[in-house]
């Protein structure tokens, strides 16, 4: 519970992964990837129920040993590449309601964001209350400014690749752009249940530093996360 609000912590962890096979239980800095998220979630102390949704028996076993609950196995139709995250969440929320587990908020913590901190979880909750928000979504600054990007024609010609008014601008003159970093999605229960979306006029951004915003989707991401964790340990 946080400031009188009951919260479901939800960790989606599908067994199948094409980019990094078995990534949710692959060792990262000495422990399975999903365990980093479970331990941080538990350390925050805000969750009344920490639920993992998975179709993998080994993921379920590791999640339970780390202190999360796995009260059901995810249906096959929600464990495909085409399954939408919001549908996976809706399935879990429906299970909670059917079993008398009612919460004010729900926070999604993807295991592919192992560097989020307890402070990030608490910060998102604090922002939710301060802004009287219906949802809070984590973001970070982009690494490469989108104004320096464009599509290319088949012949690779770069005429008008960069807009004329941008060509001679210094990096410091460009407006700051942010991207979703996948680490935290926090929403008011009924808003998410009814709208099946995180975005609206009452959704606010929780800004995280880039060094805690690694979203593991490739071998390079995995290596980067490992380096950051080891570097952080050396500095503490």
JOKAHU-V385539 format. One record per backbone hydrogen bond with DSSP energy under -1.0 kcal/mol. CO is the residue of the C=O (numbers start at 1). NH is the residue of the N-H. If there is no record, write none. Layout:
# JOKAHU-V385539
co = <CO;CO>
nh = <NH;NH>
This chain:
# JOKAHU-V385539
co = <2;5;6;6;7;7;8;9;10;11;20;22;24;26;28;31;32;33;34;35;36;37;38;39;40;49;50;51;53;54;56;57;58;59;60;61;62;63;64;69;75;76;84;85;86;87;88;89;90;91;92;93;94;95;96;97;104;105;106;107;108;110;112;113;117;118;119;120;121;122;123;124;125;126;127;128;134;135;136;137;138;139;140;145;146;153;158;163;163;166;170;171;177;179;184;185;186;187;188;189;190;191;192;200;202;202;204;206;209;210;218;219;220;221;222;223;224;225;226;227;228;229;230;231>
nh = <5;2;104;105;48;49;107;51;109;53;23;25;34;33;31;28;35;36;38;39;40;41;42;43;44;9;69;11;13;74;60;61;62;63;64;65;66;68;67;52;78;79;88;89;90;91;92;93;94;95;96;97;98;99;101;100;189;8;187;10;185;113;216;116;121;122;123;124;125;126;127;128;129;130;131;133;188;204;186;206;181;208;179;148;149;156;161;166;167;169;173;174;142;140;138;108;136;106;192;193;194;195;196;203;134;135;137;139;212;213;222;223;224;225;226;227;228;229;230;231;232;233;234;235>
